[in-house]
Structures are given as C-alpha cells and as structure tokens.
Amino acid sequence: MELKSIYLDQFKLTYFRQILIKSYNNSECVQEIINSDHSGFTEAILTEDDNKMIDSLTTADSQRIKKDSTHRIGRVAEGAEGKHPLEFMLDRLQSKWLDSIANERYKTSEIELHNQ
C-alpha cells in the first residue's frame, strides 16, 4: 500500500475514533469497542500536529452534534429527536471536506514521513 493511502486512511480512522468517543461522551461501551478494535497501524503514522488537528476537528464536530440535537426538539417527528451522531459521522467520513483536510495534512507531513 502506498504511503499516502496509508496516511489518509489512518487520518480518517483516527478522526472516526475520536468523534465516536466524543459523541458518546467516552462511554464504557464505546471504550470497549475502541479497545477491542485492531484497525490501523501499530506504528505512529500521524504526527503530533495531525493528532492536535483531529482533536480540534472532533471537538468542534461533537459540539455541532449536540447543538443539532437541541434544535430538533419539538421540530421533528416523535422518535427522531435527540442526537444523530452516526449519521453525522457517516456524512463526514464520506465528505470531500475530510479528504481535503487529510490531503493537506499529508502534504505538510510528507517530509517528516519520508524521513522516519
């Protein structure tokens, strides 16, 4: 697998793990899922700056999910109120937005990755 592809996959996987944790308030169930999953690489591929960027993105997105849930109260059909984190995550993971950010981070990290 090409280094860029590995990097982009790891970036998106890390984003997914972090938004899952934050969206479900670091619940025991989510922790169990995260701890039992062996996806990704054991070697560090992302830089500290990448991880900080992902942390910022997922914090902001977690806030969007919470804000969206409060706007749904009384405005949607019964049973559809509340948070919709999985739908939000799926949209983000499929979006050009996240791909674009991952690609930009790869470009700035490329020199560091080739020197490891």
DRENDREN-420737 format. One record per atom (N, C-alpha, C): atom name; residue in three letters; x, y, z. Coordinates in Angstrom, 3 decimals. Atoms other than C-alpha are relative to their C-alpha. Layout:
BEGIN
PT    a     r          X          Y          Z
PT   CA   ala          X          Y          Z
...
This chain:
BEGIN
PT    a     r          X          Y          Z
PT    N   met      0.855     -1.185      0.000
PT   CA   met      0.000      0.000      0.000
PT    C   met      0.891      1.235      0.000
PT    N   glu     -0.743     -1.237      0.121
PT   CA   glu      1.265      3.445     -0.893
PT    C   glu     -0.065      0.800      1.302
PT    N   leu     -0.083     -0.761     -1.252
PT   CA   leu      2.376      5.685      1.984
PT    C   leu     -1.120      1.029      0.129
PT    N   lys      1.058     -1.014     -0.070
PT   CA   lys     -0.111      8.429      1.096
PT    C   lys     -1.341     -0.643      0.353
PT    N   ser      1.253      0.695     -0.265
PT   CA   ser     -3.008      5.983      1.105
PT    C   ser     -0.073     -0.456      1.461
PT    N   ile     -0.069      0.427     -1.402
PT   CA   ile     -1.914      4.587      4.472
PT    C   ile     -0.240      1.203      0.916
PT    N   tyr      0.134     -1.211     -0.804
PT   CA   tyr     -1.621      8.102      5.883
PT    C   tyr     -1.453      0.494      0.008
PT    N   leu      1.370     -0.503      0.100
PT   CA   leu     -5.055      9.193      4.610
PT    C   leu     -0.981     -0.905      0.743
PT    N   asp      0.862      0.941     -0.721
PT   CA   asp     -6.717      6.042      5.934
PT    C   asp      0.157      0.159      1.510
PT    N   gln     -0.249     -0.145     -1.438
PT   CA   gln     -5.075      6.497      9.326
PT    C   gln     -0.577      1.310      0.531
PT    N   phe      0.559     -1.294     -0.391
PT   CA   phe     -6.112     10.161      9.454
PT    C   phe     -1.515     -0.129      0.205
PT    N   lys      1.453      0.143     -0.079
PT   CA   lys     -9.754      9.282      8.775
PT    C   lys     -0.411     -0.972      1.109
PT    N   leu      0.288      0.951     -1.076
PT   CA   leu     -9.688      6.306     11.146
PT    C   leu      0.147      0.669      1.359
PT    N   thr     -0.217     -0.718     -1.259
PT   CA   thr     -8.297      8.489     13.932
PT    C   thr     -1.123      1.006      0.228
PT    N   tyr      1.134     -0.918     -0.103
PT   CA   tyr    -10.951     11.121     13.205
PT    C   tyr     -1.239     -0.771      0.463
PT    N   phe      1.184      0.792     -0.328
PT   CA   phe    -13.653      8.422     13.363
PT    C   phe      0.018     -0.452      1.455
PT    N   arg     -0.086      0.435     -1.401
PT   CA   arg    -12.411      7.027     16.676
PT    C   arg     -0.274      1.154      0.954
PT    N   gln      0.137     -1.147     -0.904
PT   CA   gln    -12.215     10.472     18.249
PT    C   gln     -1.421      0.557      0.009
PT    N   ile      1.367     -0.533      0.024
PT   CA   ile    -15.637     11.663     17.063
PT    C   ile     -0.958     -0.992      0.648
PT    N   leu      0.828      1.014     -0.661
PT   CA   leu    -17.163      8.382     18.231
PT    C   leu      0.101      0.144      1.515
PT    N   ile     -0.226     -0.160     -1.448
PT   CA   ile    -15.627      8.806     21.688
PT    C   ile     -0.681      1.264      0.521
PT    N   lys      0.553     -1.274     -0.471
PT   CA   lys    -16.663     12.452     21.987
PT    C   lys     -1.512      0.064     -0.141
PT    N   ser      1.450     -0.045      0.228
PT   CA   ser    -20.153     11.975     20.555
PT    C   ser     -0.770     -0.822      1.020
PT    N   tyr      0.663      0.859     -0.988
PT   CA   tyr    -20.951      9.260     23.061
PT    C   tyr      0.616      0.174      1.392
PT    N   asn     -0.497     -0.399     -1.320
PT   CA   asn    -19.292     11.025     26.000
PT    C   asn      0.956     -1.013      0.626
PT    N   asn     -1.025      0.932     -0.468
PT   CA   asn    -16.464      8.498     26.264
PT    C   asn     -0.611     -1.136      0.836
PT    N   ser      0.714      1.037     -0.747
PT   CA   ser    -18.934      5.833     27.383
PT    C   ser      0.806     -1.302      0.060
PT    N   glu     -0.676      1.293     -0.153
PT   CA   glu    -17.777      2.426     28.560
PT    C   glu     -0.190     -0.871     -1.232
PT    N   cys      0.274      0.811      1.201
PT   CA   cys    -19.428      0.785     25.542
PT    C   cys      0.911      0.409     -1.154
PT    N   val     -0.865     -0.480      1.080
PT   CA   val    -17.516      2.975     23.095
PT    C   val      1.447     -0.349      0.303
PT    N   gln     -1.367      0.352     -0.374
PT   CA   gln    -14.276      2.435     25.016
PT    C   gln      0.276     -1.485     -0.269
PT    N   glu     -0.153      1.431      0.249
PT   CA   glu    -14.828     -1.327     24.793
PT    C   glu      0.176     -0.277     -1.495
PT    N   ile     -0.121      0.159      1.456
PT   CA   ile    -15.322     -1.088     21.027
PT    C   ile      1.375      0.462     -0.472
PT    N   ile     -1.293     -0.566      0.412
PT   CA   ile    -12.253      1.121     20.548
PT    C   ile      1.144     -0.908      0.443
PT    N   asn     -1.087      0.830     -0.530
PT   CA   asn    -10.075     -1.080     22.770
PT    C   asn      0.070     -1.383     -0.640
PT    N   ser     -0.013      1.329      0.607
PT   CA   ser    -11.105     -4.294     21.021
PT    C   ser      0.275      0.046     -1.501
PT    N   asp     -0.240     -0.148      1.436
PT   CA   asp    -10.589     -2.913     17.509
PT    C   asp      1.498      0.083     -0.283
PT    N   his     -1.422      0.003      0.364
PT   CA   his     -7.248     -3.516     15.836
PT    C   his      0.234      0.588     -1.381
PT    N   ser     -0.152     -0.671      1.289
PT   CA   ser     -7.755     -1.371     12.736
PT    C   ser      1.174      0.969      0.049
PT    N   gly     -1.082     -0.969      0.094
PT   CA   gly     -4.916      0.810     11.545
PT    C   gly      1.350     -0.640      0.224
PT    N   phe     -1.381      0.445     -0.142
PT   CA   phe     -1.198      0.558     12.121
PT    C   phe      0.472      0.170      1.432
PT    N   thr     -0.557     -0.113     -1.343
PT   CA   thr      0.719     -0.037     15.299
PT    C   thr      1.092      1.059      0.045
PT    N   glu     -1.012     -1.048      0.057
PT   CA   glu      3.489      2.303     14.164
PT    C   glu     -0.692      1.352     -0.135
PT    N   ala      0.568     -1.349      0.092
PT   CA   ala      2.821      6.004     14.560
PT    C   ala      0.179      0.526     -1.416
PT    N   ile     -0.042     -0.546      1.352
PT   CA   ile      1.944      7.414     11.156
PT    C   ile     -0.301      1.496      0.059
PT    N   leu      0.381     -1.396     -0.127
PT   CA   leu      0.315     10.668     12.201
PT    C   leu      0.958      0.728      0.927
PT    N   thr     -0.866     -0.821     -0.841
PT   CA   thr      2.323     13.487     13.694
PT    C   thr     -0.796      0.536      1.186
PT    N   glu      0.661     -0.623     -1.150
PT   CA   glu      1.560     15.227     16.962
PT    C   glu     -0.917      1.121     -0.467
PT    N   asp      0.840     -1.069      0.549
PT   CA   asp      0.247     18.177     14.935
PT    C   asp     -1.254     -0.557     -0.666
PT    N   asp      1.177      0.647      0.598
PT   CA   asp     -2.049     15.829     12.994
PT    C   asp     -1.008     -0.348      1.089
PT    N   asn      0.888      0.392     -1.105
PT   CA   asn     -3.462     14.497     16.254
PT    C   asn     -0.659      1.206      0.655
PT    N   lys      0.584     -1.232     -0.548
PT   CA   lys     -3.973     18.037     17.565
PT    C   lys     -1.087      0.525     -0.934
PT    N   met      0.976     -0.451      0.988
PT   CA   met     -5.783     18.952     14.340
PT    C   met     -1.271     -0.843      0.094
PT    N   ile      1.145      0.909     -0.098
PT   CA   ile     -8.029     15.892     14.602
PT    C   ile     -0.763      0.256      1.296
PT    N   asp      0.653     -0.303     -1.276
PT   CA   asp     -8.740     16.692     18.253
PT    C   asp     -0.854      1.262     -0.118
PT    N   ser      0.754     -1.243      0.188
PT   CA   ser     -9.812     20.226     17.303
PT    C   ser     -1.230     -0.223     -0.870
PT    N   leu      1.112      0.275      0.911
PT   CA   leu    -11.984     18.989     14.427
PT    C   leu     -1.105     -0.786      0.697
PT    N   thr      1.000      0.850     -0.647
PT   CA   thr    -13.707     16.336     16.512
PT    C   thr     -0.681      0.712      1.169
PT    N   thr      0.623     -0.794     -1.066
PT   CA   thr    -14.304     18.712     19.409
PT    C   thr     -1.066      0.912     -0.602
PT    N   ala      0.961     -0.885      0.669
PT   CA   ala    -15.987     21.191     17.048
PT    C   ala     -1.187     -0.800     -0.540
PT    N   asp      1.081      0.813      0.554
PT   CA   asp    -17.987     18.435     15.343
PT    C   asp     -0.886     -0.581      1.092
PT    N   ser      0.792      0.499     -1.129
PT   CA   ser    -19.086     16.991     18.672
PT    C   ser     -0.949      1.083      0.494
PT    N   gln      0.855     -1.126     -0.389
PT   CA   gln    -20.423     20.427     19.594
PT    C   gln     -1.130      0.206     -1.006
PT    N   arg      1.037     -0.112      1.036
PT   CA   arg    -22.283     20.570     16.254
PT    C   arg     -1.087     -1.060      0.201
PT    N   ile      0.962      1.086     -0.226
PT   CA   ile    -23.918     17.219     17.016
PT    C   ile     -0.914      0.350      1.168
PT    N   lys      0.806     -0.380     -1.167
PT   CA   lys    -25.059     18.454     20.436
PT    C   lys     -0.946      1.149     -0.325
PT    N   lys      0.822     -1.148      0.378
PT   CA   lys    -26.318     21.741     19.003
PT    C   lys     -1.151     -0.444     -0.896
PT    N   asp      1.027      0.513      0.905
PT   CA   asp    -28.198     19.907     16.251
PT    C   asp     -1.085     -0.731      0.782
PT    N   ser      0.991      0.760     -0.768
PT   CA   ser    -29.884     17.669     18.815
PT    C   ser     -0.947      0.926      0.749
PT    N   thr      0.884     -0.932     -0.704
PT   CA   thr    -31.220     20.658     20.751
PT    C   thr     -0.939      0.699     -0.978
PT    N   his      0.872     -0.633      1.003
PT   CA   his    -32.590     22.196     17.543
PT    C   his     -1.102     -0.931     -0.481
PT    N   arg      0.993      0.967      0.464
PT   CA   arg    -34.512     19.008     16.770
PT    C   arg     -1.179     -0.127      0.966
PT    N   ile      1.060      0.166     -1.003
PT   CA   ile    -36.545     19.103     19.981
PT    C   ile     -1.245      0.758     -0.430
PT    N   gly      1.274     -0.581      0.375
PT   CA   gly    -40.161     19.695     19.032
PT    C   gly     -0.139      0.350     -1.470
PT    N   arg      0.043     -0.380      1.420
PT   CA   arg    -39.319     20.172     15.345
PT    C   arg     -0.014     -1.198     -0.942
PT    N   val     -0.017      1.189      0.845
PT   CA   val    -39.150     16.614     14.088
PT    C   val     -1.008     -1.007      0.533
PT    N   ala      0.956      1.036     -0.395
PT   CA   ala    -41.357     13.562     14.229
PT    C   ala      0.437     -0.662      1.301
PT    N   glu     -0.289      0.687     -1.247
PT   CA   glu    -41.609     11.764     17.541
PT    C   glu      0.918     -1.188     -0.274
PT    N   gly     -0.970      1.083      0.175
PT   CA   gly    -38.737      9.333     17.922
PT    C   gly      1.224      0.417     -0.785
PT    N   ala     -1.144     -0.480      0.783
PT   CA   ala    -36.431     11.379     15.679
PT    C   ala      0.755      1.102      0.728
PT    N   glu     -0.680     -1.033     -0.778
PT   CA   glu    -35.465     13.872     18.378
PT    C   glu      1.297     -0.551      0.577
PT    N   gly     -1.247      0.410     -0.634
PT   CA   gly    -32.066     13.791     20.006
PT    C   gly      1.169      0.006     -0.970
PT    N   lys     -1.230      0.010      0.786
PT   CA   lys    -28.558     13.261     18.736
PT    C   lys     -0.071     -1.030     -1.126
PT    N   his     -0.135      0.901      1.140
PT   CA   his    -27.819     11.655     15.386
PT    C   his      1.484     -0.120     -0.360
PT    N   pro     -1.443      0.001      0.260
PT   CA   pro    -24.064     11.103     15.703
PT    C   pro      0.429     -0.955     -1.116
PT    N   leu     -0.441      0.948      1.029
PT   CA   leu    -23.805      8.045     13.445
PT    C   leu     -0.246      0.553     -1.397
PT    N   glu      0.297     -0.618      1.294
PT   CA   glu    -25.491      9.849     10.553
PT    C   glu      1.010      1.112     -0.294
PT    N   phe     -0.970     -1.086      0.156
PT   CA   phe    -23.227     12.862     11.109
PT    C   phe      1.386     -0.564     -0.343
PT    N   met     -1.318      0.601      0.236
PT   CA   met    -20.107     10.665     11.253
PT    C   met      0.103     -0.574     -1.403
PT    N   leu     -0.008      0.580      1.334
PT   CA   leu    -21.021      8.830      8.070
PT    C   leu      0.135      1.090     -1.052
PT    N   asp     -0.104     -1.129      0.929
PT   CA   asp    -21.535     12.126      6.259
PT    C   asp      1.420      0.563     -0.023
PT    N   arg     -1.358     -0.550     -0.083
PT   CA   arg    -18.172     13.413      7.496
PT    C   arg      1.032     -0.926     -0.639
PT    N   leu     -0.975      0.960      0.534
PT   CA   leu    -16.280     10.239      6.606
PT    C   leu     -0.082     -0.126     -1.511
PT    N   gln      0.172      0.074      1.445
PT   CA   gln    -17.690     10.289      3.081
PT    C   gln      0.229      1.341     -0.691
PT    N   ser     -0.056     -1.346      0.566
PT   CA   ser    -17.200     14.010      2.586
PT    C   ser      1.348      0.332     -0.626
PT    N   lys     -1.222     -0.548      0.603
PT   CA   lys    -14.701     15.776      0.393
PT    C   lys      0.713      0.891      1.023
PT    N   trp     -0.557     -0.872     -1.036
PT   CA   trp    -14.190     18.077      3.407
PT    C   trp      1.106     -0.716      0.772
PT    N   leu     -0.987      0.733     -0.788
PT   CA   leu    -12.385     15.442      5.470
PT    C   leu      1.154     -0.480     -0.880
PT    N   asp     -1.052      0.403      0.936
PT   CA   asp    -10.490     14.117      2.440
PT    C   asp      0.944      1.161     -0.280
PT    N   ser     -0.804     -1.189      0.289
PT   CA   ser     -9.313     17.649      1.682
PT    C   ser      0.933      0.336      1.166
PT    N   ile     -0.823     -0.281     -1.185
PT   CA   ile     -8.069     18.211      5.232
PT    C   ile      1.109     -1.044      0.132
PT    N   ala     -1.000      1.073     -0.102
PT   CA   ala     -6.300     14.835      5.295
PT    C   ala      1.081      0.171     -1.064
PT    N   asn     -0.983     -0.208      1.075
PT   CA   asn     -4.630     15.559      1.945
PT    C   asn      0.925      1.177      0.301
PT    N   glu     -0.830     -1.153     -0.364
PT   CA   glu     -3.439     18.979      3.122
PT    C   glu      0.980     -0.350      1.118
PT    N   arg     -0.883      0.418     -1.095
PT   CA   arg     -2.053     17.476      6.329
PT    C   arg      1.103     -0.916     -0.531
PT    N   tyr     -1.006      0.892      0.578
PT   CA   tyr     -0.281     14.802      4.287
PT    C   tyr      1.099      0.810     -0.672
PT    N   lys     -0.982     -0.831      0.700
PT   CA   lys      1.414     17.462      2.175
PT    C   lys      0.961      0.656      0.991
PT    N   thr     -0.874     -0.657     -0.972
PT   CA   thr      2.733     19.241      5.276
PT    C   thr      0.792     -1.021      0.809
PT    N   ser     -0.679      1.047     -0.770
PT   CA   ser      3.712     15.953      6.928
PT    C   ser      0.916     -0.847     -0.858
PT    N   glu     -0.698      0.888      0.931
PT   CA   glu      5.237     14.372      3.840
PT    C   glu      1.502     -0.090      0.278
PT    N   ile     -1.449      0.023     -0.247
PT   CA   ile      8.826     15.386      4.605
PT    C   ile      0.312     -0.824      1.251
PT    N   glu     -0.211      0.748     -1.238
PT   CA   glu      8.569     14.026      8.150
PT    C   glu     -0.218     -1.491     -0.216
PT    N   leu      0.305      1.423      0.217
PT   CA   leu      7.030     10.757      6.948
PT    C   leu      1.094     -0.700     -0.779
PT    N   his     -1.044      0.630      0.790
PT   CA   his      9.733     10.113      4.389
PT    C   his      1.320     -0.129      0.763
PT    N   asn     -1.227      0.049     -0.778
PT   CA   asn     12.434     10.709      6.984
PT    C   asn     -0.074     -0.973      1.173
PT    N   gln      0.128      0.917     -1.134
PT   CA   gln     11.094      8.188      9.503
PT    C   gln      0.647     -1.328     -0.315
